[in-house]
């Protein structure tokens, strides 16, 4: 992935890109192709191949993104600091940052790009490289780094992968550690024109895996907050730039005016139940009551709340109750007559707002 500062290449090259295997195989193939040679790797990740300019941009940054100096200053980094760059590419920033920190780790999806990075940092003893196999940073333990950053990387990722990297960045950061992320701003007039050009050649099965993608400011901020970051500074221009800090305590979700949300795990839609059955699932956002109705009017009772849901907690880190948001209601035999029925699972929050977690279409058949 790397710090892909040269965006024009993604609109200029319209060759079909064949993926083999998983999405991440597709990412790897694209960036390995982009790193076929050292000149091509530099050309793909920046505008010119001049070595002095390449080093200067790595240290001082450019019009698109910060360099090592700005990132070190923001992160408050020093000789004992441990740093991770996601999508380090050929280590343009890493080579310059290594002299200012204790350890610099560069992770990238492309083994070929990392070969160039190793050559570029030859003789620098405190740099370490890691090949990514997906959006997990599983090679790193929790709370391993003082600073994590991804410089002009996220605009090359599908949104699901972008968000997973944010979750993983939060996990590997030490409490109070800082982070920097950026991506292209869909709503800026100049970058919107780039999107119009990009989408014209990236449709259906012809989509280029490493193509430029775009986000809006509210979207990126929401991802960051959900992942557990406090946004210290947020710059909106062609590039959306987020300077963040890992929250030491998960904040309660801000009042957003929306009703609760969640899911019904069981019974499944159109399933047949025999005898007693249970209505189970999870619900979030200040839920104080969940009532199950049959056929829109017959109350089957209120569900027990606060049951453990370790599968939900990591997905909604802004909600402190997310790991105990499960509910369950035991429905006894004979309460419902044999035949078809609909179930409504009405979750109500502390402000009195309600929603049907069953989505108004959960049907069951009670066996005779």
Phi, psi and omega per residue, in radians:
X1 nan -1.289 3.013
X2 1.340 -2.974 -3.004
X3 -1.731 1.167 -2.866
X4 -1.232 1.365 -3.060
X5 -1.293 -0.371 -3.089
X6 -1.659 1.733 -3.018
X7 -1.415 -0.462 -2.993
X8 -1.080 -0.493 -3.094
X9 -1.068 -0.526 -3.072
X10 -1.319 -0.342 3.093
X11 -1.691 -0.407 -3.109
X12 -1.366 -0.625 -3.066
X13 -1.642 1.995 -3.089
X14 -1.995 0.336 3.126
X15 -1.127 2.511 3.107
X16 -1.105 2.452 -3.137
X17 -2.026 1.996 -3.120
X18 -1.643 2.160 3.056
X19 -1.562 2.480 2.999
X20 -2.171 2.198 -3.132
X21 1.438 -2.404 -3.005
X22 -1.395 3.001 3.054
X23 -0.979 -0.714 -3.068
X24 -1.276 -0.435 2.952
X25 -1.092 -0.696 3.107
X26 -1.095 -0.788 3.069
X27 -0.993 -0.826 -3.079
X28 -1.079 -0.801 3.140
X29 -1.017 -0.750 -3.099
X30 -1.100 -0.832 -3.069
X31 -1.341 -0.506 3.012
X32 -1.106 -0.687 3.089
X33 -1.121 -0.675 3.126
X34 -1.216 -0.292 -3.093
X35 -1.933 0.474 -3.101
X36 -1.039 -0.556 3.090
X37 -2.430 2.859 -3.141
X38 -1.119 -0.752 3.115
X39 -1.085 -0.708 -3.139
X40 -1.198 -0.642 3.108
X41 -1.088 -0.757 3.112
X42 -1.208 -0.675 3.127
X43 -1.096 -0.677 -3.136
X44 -1.243 -0.617 -3.039
X45 -1.716 -0.061 3.005
X46 -2.838 -3.080 -2.938
X47 -1.496 -0.658 -3.052
X48 -2.197 2.848 -3.139
X49 -1.793 0.125 3.123
X50 -1.185 2.160 -3.017
X51 -1.145 -0.719 -3.140
X52 -1.096 -0.726 3.117
X53 -1.166 -0.682 3.138
X54 -1.055 -0.772 3.122
X55 -1.187 -0.701 3.141
X56 -1.085 -0.738 3.117
X57 -1.154 -0.626 3.095
X58 -1.118 -0.602 -3.120
X59 -1.480 -0.814 -2.987
X60 -1.757 -0.240 -3.072
X61 1.459 -2.962 -3.134
X62 -2.653 -2.909 -3.093
X63 -1.155 -0.413 -3.086
X64 -1.563 -0.631 -2.957
X65 -2.724 2.799 -3.125
X66 -1.306 2.818 3.041
X67 -1.868 -2.937 -3.056
X68 -1.043 -0.720 -3.085
X69 -1.072 -0.833 -3.124
X70 -1.122 -0.701 -3.111
X71 -1.211 -0.701 3.101
X72 -1.103 -0.737 3.133
X73 -1.116 -0.830 -3.126
X74 -1.096 -0.735 -3.105
X75 -1.322 -0.147 -3.077
X76 1.057 0.709 -3.002
X77 -1.517 2.669 3.132
X78 -2.560 -2.884 -3.009
X79 -1.174 -0.222 3.124
X80 -1.859 0.050 -3.028
X81 -1.406 2.533 3.036
X82 -1.900 2.316 -2.993
X83 -2.281 2.477 3.059
X84 -2.172 2.257 2.969
X85 -1.894 2.157 3.079
X86 -1.563 2.152 -3.076
X87 1.313 0.966 -3.005
X88 -1.320 -0.259 -3.133
X89 0.999 -2.297 -3.108
X90 -1.570 0.292 3.048
X91 1.156 0.659 3.098
X92 -1.032 -0.848 3.122
X93 -1.365 -0.692 -3.053
X94 -1.024 -0.710 -3.134
X95 -1.048 -0.696 -3.118
X96 -1.354 -0.621 -3.117
X97 -1.259 -0.533 -3.052
X98 -0.974 -0.598 -3.122
X99 -1.220 -0.236 -3.056
X100 -1.894 -0.059 -3.074
X101 -2.302 3.043 3.126
X102 -1.341 -0.919 3.104
X103 -2.385 2.399 3.019
X104 -2.102 2.175 3.136
X105 -1.969 2.261 3.102
X106 -2.005 2.208 3.137
X107 -2.072 2.386 -3.131
X108 -2.634 2.646 -3.135
X109 -1.314 -0.336 -3.014
X110 -1.815 1.928 3.053
X111 -1.033 -0.630 3.137
X112 -1.145 -0.686 3.102
X113 -1.116 -0.652 3.133
X114 -1.214 -0.496 3.034
X115 -1.062 -0.755 3.083
X116 -1.140 -0.678 3.134
X117 -1.090 -0.714 3.119
X118 -1.115 -0.716 3.106
X119 -1.166 -0.705 -3.121
X120 -1.143 -0.508 -3.106
X121 -1.858 0.294 -3.120
X122 -0.968 2.290 -3.121
X123 1.599 -0.161 3.082
X124 -1.600 2.036 -2.919
X125 -1.478 -0.290 -3.020
X126 -1.894 0.498 3.044
X127 -1.944 2.511 -3.087
X128 -2.418 2.387 -3.060
X129 -2.032 2.571 -3.063
X130 -2.446 2.327 3.105
X131 -1.555 2.175 3.102
X132 -1.440 2.485 3.070
X133 -1.984 -0.063 -3.125
X134 -3.108 -2.860 -3.092
X135 -1.498 0.083 3.065
X136 -1.605 2.548 3.030
X137 -1.838 0.865 -2.966
X138 -1.173 -0.263 3.099
X139 -1.299 -0.173 -3.115
X140 -1.962 2.432 3.101
X141 -1.352 2.834 3.093
X142 -1.047 2.480 3.080
X143 1.002 0.869 -3.107
X144 -1.673 -0.410 -2.949
X145 -2.195 2.621 3.045
X146 -1.475 -0.437 -3.064
X147 -2.627 2.380 3.073
X148 -2.271 2.406 3.098
X149 -2.571 2.721 3.037
X150 -2.378 1.948 -3.004
X151 -1.813 1.973 -3.080
X152 0.813 0.909 3.133
X153 -2.024 -0.782 -2.962
X154 -1.139 -0.376 3.112
X155 -1.239 -0.105 3.096
X156 -1.779 0.116 -3.027
X157 -2.011 2.583 2.913
X158 -1.097 2.655 -3.032
X159 -1.046 -0.631 -3.136
X160 -1.094 -0.681 -3.139
X161 -1.267 -0.678 3.061
X162 -0.971 -0.859 -3.089
X163 -1.133 -0.674 3.117
X164 -1.107 -0.644 3.084
X165 -1.154 -0.590 3.067
X166 -1.140 -0.769 3.102
X167 -1.054 -0.767 -3.128
X168 -1.205 -0.635 3.084
X169 -1.070 -0.746 3.099
X170 -1.068 -0.714 -3.110
X171 -1.116 -0.759 -3.029
X172 -1.486 -0.143 3.081
X173 -1.366 2.535 3.018
X174 -1.256 2.718 3.079
X175 -0.953 2.264 -3.102
X176 1.415 -0.017 3.110
X177 -1.171 2.760 -3.064
X178 -1.950 2.866 -3.079
X179 -2.627 2.715 3.054
X180 -2.322 2.321 3.101
X181 -2.457 2.653 3.062
X182 -2.598 2.879 3.035
X183 -2.874 2.905 -3.112
X184 -1.260 2.508 -3.096
X185 -1.573 1.941 -3.125
X186 -1.040 -0.581 -2.971
X187 -1.584 -0.046 3.027
X188 -1.319 2.377 -3.065
X189 -0.952 -0.721 -3.103
X190 -1.198 -0.801 -3.108
X191 -1.308 -0.459 3.047
X192 -1.111 -0.659 3.077
X193 -1.121 -0.620 3.067
X194 -1.116 -0.679 3.101
X195 -1.105 -0.738 3.122
X196 -1.040 -0.692 3.116
X197 -1.210 -0.726 -3.101
X198 -1.140 -0.795 -3.049
X199 -1.156 -0.425 -3.121
X200 -1.122 -0.498 -3.117
X201 -1.974 0.173 -3.091
X202 -2.274 1.337 -3.113
X203 -2.283 2.620 3.062
X204 0.962 -2.393 -3.089
X205 -1.319 -0.125 -3.133
X206 -1.548 0.126 -3.114
X207 -1.116 2.341 3.056
X208 -1.427 2.252 -3.058
X209 -1.103 -0.621 -3.103
X210 -1.640 0.309 -3.073
X211 -1.090 2.713 3.050
X212 -1.206 2.316 3.041
X213 -2.145 2.951 -2.956
X214 -2.379 2.732 3.087
X215 -2.389 2.924 2.990
X216 -1.853 2.808 -3.120
X217 -1.048 -0.854 3.123
X218 -1.048 -0.642 3.139
X219 -1.101 -0.898 -3.111
X220 -1.113 -0.710 3.112
X221 -1.066 -0.702 -3.135
X222 -1.138 -0.742 3.078
X223 -0.994 -0.807 -3.101
X224 -1.104 -0.770 -3.138
X225 -1.148 -0.734 3.123
X226 -1.116 -0.580 -3.138
X227 -1.332 -0.199 3.076
X228 1.803 0.385 3.127
X229 -1.793 2.537 2.884
X230 -1.629 2.184 -3.140
X231 -1.491 1.953 -3.106
X232 -1.439 -0.686 -3.126
X233 -2.580 2.413 -3.118
X234 -2.410 1.984 -3.106
X235 -1.776 2.321 -3.132
X236 -2.062 1.877 2.999
X237 -2.483 -2.467 3.023
X238 -1.046 -0.664 3.099
X239 -1.821 2.290 2.977
X240 -1.473 2.111 -3.080
X241 -2.094 2.149 -3.086
X242 -2.041 2.101 3.058
X243 -1.836 2.071 -2.895
X244 -2.245 2.911 3.041
X245 -2.397 2.458 3.103
X246 -1.222 2.178 3.118
X247 -1.173 2.277 3.095
X248 -1.364 -0.462 3.063
X249 -2.243 2.284 3.133
X250 -1.114 2.119 3.112
X251 -1.307 2.568 3.008
X252 -1.139 2.443 -3.117
X253 -0.984 2.351 3.108
X254 -1.094 2.610 3.074
X255 -1.094 2.043 -3.068
X256 -1.963 -0.027 3.103
X257 1.417 0.015 -3.100
X258 -1.691 2.661 3.092
X259 -1.281 3.035 3.117
X260 -1.056 2.874 3.073
X261 -2.467 2.831 -3.125
X262 2.950 -2.677 -2.996
X263 -2.683 2.608 3.027
X264 -1.823 1.992 3.116
X265 -1.374 -0.631 -3.107
X266 -2.803 2.634 0.042
X267 -1.316 2.738 3.123
X268 -1.289 2.707 3.137
X269 -1.029 2.347 3.113
X270 1.158 0.298 3.096
X271 -1.409 2.790 3.087
X272 -1.808 2.245 3.134
X273 -1.956 2.480 3.129
X274 -2.169 2.128 -3.136
X275 1.247 -2.561 3.141
X276 -1.133 2.591 3.016
X277 -2.576 2.919 -3.119
X278 -2.124 2.471 2.990
X279 -1.769 2.062 -3.051
X280 -2.314 2.798 3.086
X281 2.877 -2.715 3.097
X282 -2.482 2.713 -3.135
X283 -2.633 2.511 -3.075
X284 -2.313 2.877 3.043
X285 1.532 1.238 3.029
X286 1.030 0.723 -3.126
X287 -1.278 2.252 3.134
X288 -2.025 -0.211 -3.067
X289 -2.797 2.384 3.020
X290 -2.294 2.031 3.130
X291 -1.973 2.395 3.121
X292 -1.822 2.188 3.128
X293 -1.969 2.558 3.023
X294 -1.889 2.280 3.067
X295 1.008 0.501 3.016
X296 1.442 -0.115 -3.052
X297 -2.518 -0.465 -3.076
X298 -1.564 2.023 -3.136
X299 -1.338 2.245 3.064
X300 -1.693 -0.040 3.095
X301 2.104 3.072 3.110
X302 -1.790 2.407 -3.103
X303 -1.366 2.635 2.977
X304 -1.268 2.398 -3.084
X305 -1.923 2.959 3.018
X306 1.363 0.393 -3.139
X307 -1.394 2.598 -3.087
X308 -1.060 2.341 3.038
X309 -2.437 1.280 -3.123
X310 -1.113 -0.300 3.108
X311 -1.353 -0.414 -3.087
X312 -1.574 -0.650 -3.066
X313 -0.838 -0.914 -3.105
X314 -1.129 -0.388 -3.109
X315 -1.410 -0.390 -3.106
X316 -2.320 1.169 -3.016
X317 -1.173 -0.308 3.127
X318 -1.263 -0.302 -3.080
X319 -1.745 1.909 -3.049
X320 -1.100 -0.360 -3.140
X321 -1.608 0.107 -2.982
X322 -1.107 -0.515 -3.135
X323 -1.436 -0.070 3.077
X324 -2.378 0.947 -3.060
X325 -1.944 0.229 -3.126
X326 -1.330 2.738 3.062
X327 -2.419 2.763 3.129
X328 -2.703 2.367 3.025
X329 -2.276 2.183 3.077
X330 -1.555 2.129 3.135
X331 -1.856 2.134 -3.020
X332 -1.405 2.734 3.084
X333 -1.011 2.436 3.034
X334 1.575 -0.151 3.129
X335 -1.184 -0.623 3.140
X336 -1.981 2.419 3.085
X337 -1.219 2.731 3.100
X338 -1.050 2.511 3.124
X339 2.163 -2.912 -3.078
X340 -1.501 2.459 3.096
X341 -2.504 2.779 2.975
X342 -1.919 2.600 3.092
X343 -2.070 2.402 3.018
X344 -2.069 2.291 -3.131
X345 -2.004 1.675 -2.956
X346 -1.656 1.934 3.090
X347 -1.697 2.300 -3.120
X348 -2.129 2.376 3.140
X349 -1.714 -3.130 -3.048
X350 -1.188 -0.277 3.093
X351 -1.645 0.063 3.120
X352 1.513 0.081 3.112
X353 -1.422 2.468 -3.064
X354 -2.251 2.709 3.030
X355 -2.599 2.642 3.098
X356 -1.618 1.877 -3.124
X357 -1.138 -0.346 3.134
X358 -1.419 -0.139 3.075
X359 1.253 0.359 3.056
X360 1.141 0.352 -3.116
X361 -2.563 0.413 3.131
X362 -1.529 1.986 3.128
X363 -2.000 2.528 3.067
X364 -2.317 2.824 3.046
X365 -2.089 2.092 3.086
X366 -1.528 2.088 -3.107
X367 -1.162 2.497 -3.138
X368 -1.418 nan nan
